[in-house]
Amino acid sequence: QVELVESGGGLVQPGGSLRLSCAVEGIALINYHTAWYRQAPGRQREMVATIPNAERTDYADSVKGRFTASRDNSKNMVFLQLNSLRPDDTGVYYCYISRVLGNGDYWGQGTQVVVSS
């Protein structure tokens, strides 16, 4: 059974930082593309960062220079470092994985990030 468990969310003041983690169980992460998405209240889910492999990351324009995504295949973990947080970064952040070859994708349950003074 595949399970993705996010952690690290919380309440932070504008300008603050958080580090999100996603623990993946039941598969070998090296066989999967990984990504982070978020969903703000009243808005559609949007891509924040993709980490197709350990050597490459891509970011949404709104988070470039502030967020850093990474993965550790040996530990089956995915990370998202959030710096210089702004109120419009508020939302539920989701970890997402999809098979490199063939079908199969999975979502985590999400972790809440609230940026407010």
N, C-alpha and C positions, 0 to 999 in steps of 0.2 A: 504494500500500500504506500502510495506516494503522499508525503505530507510536507507542507511548507509552513514554517512558523516564524512570523516576524516579531521583532521586539525592538525596544529602544525609543519608541515614541513618547510624547509627553507634552507638557506646557512649557513654553520657553518665551522669553522676551525678544522683541525685535533686535536683530543683531547677534543673537545667540547661536548656539550650535547644538546639534544632536547627531548621534550615530545610530543608524538603523542596521539591524542584522536580520538575516533570513537563514534559518537552519533548514536544510533540505534532507529529508529522509526517504529511503526506499528506492533511490536511483543513484547512478553515478553522474555527478554534475558535469563532468567533462563531456558527456554526450548531449548536452543541452545548451542552447542559447539562454541567456538570463536577462532580465530587465526589471526596472522599477517603474511603477505607474502610481498616479495619485488621483484622488477624486475629491474635489472641493464641494462644499454644500451647494446643491442646486445646479451643479455642473457635471458634464460628462467626464468619464475617466480619461486621463491623458498620460501619454508616455513621458517619463522624466529622464530616464537614462537606459541605454541598452549596453549590455556587456556580452557580446556574442562569444568572446573567448577571453582568455587572460591577458591578451596583448592589445585589445581594442575596446574603447568605450565611445559612445556617442550620447550627446545630451540635447535636451530641448533648449531652445534659445533662452528661455526664461530662467534657466538655472546654470547656464554656462559660467564658469569662473567661480561659482559658489558651492556647487555640489560635486562630490567625487564618488564615483561608483567603482566597486572592485569585487573580485571573487577569489575564493580559495578552493580550488578543486579538491585538494587533498583533504580538506575538512568539510567539504560539501556545504560551504557557506557563501552567502552573497551579502555585500555591505553597501551602505549609502551614507556618506558623510555629508551632513548638511551644515553649511556655514553661512554667516551673514543672513540669517533667516529674516523673512519679511512676513507681514500679516497675510499676504496673498499666497504664501506657501502652506497655509493651513489646509488640512485635508486628511483623508485616510490614505496611507501609503501601502501599496501592495507589491509583493514580490511575485514575479511571473517567470516560468521556465517553459521552453518548447524544445522538442527534440531536434537535433541537427539533421538527422536522417529519419524520414518517416513521420508518422503522426503521433501526437501526444503532447498536450500542454496542460499546465497546472497553475493555479493561483493560490496564494496564501490568503489568510483570513483578514489581513490588514492590520496596521497599527496607526493610531490616531496621533497626528501632530497638530498642535495648536500654538500659533505664534500671536501673542497678545501681551500688551503692557497692563 
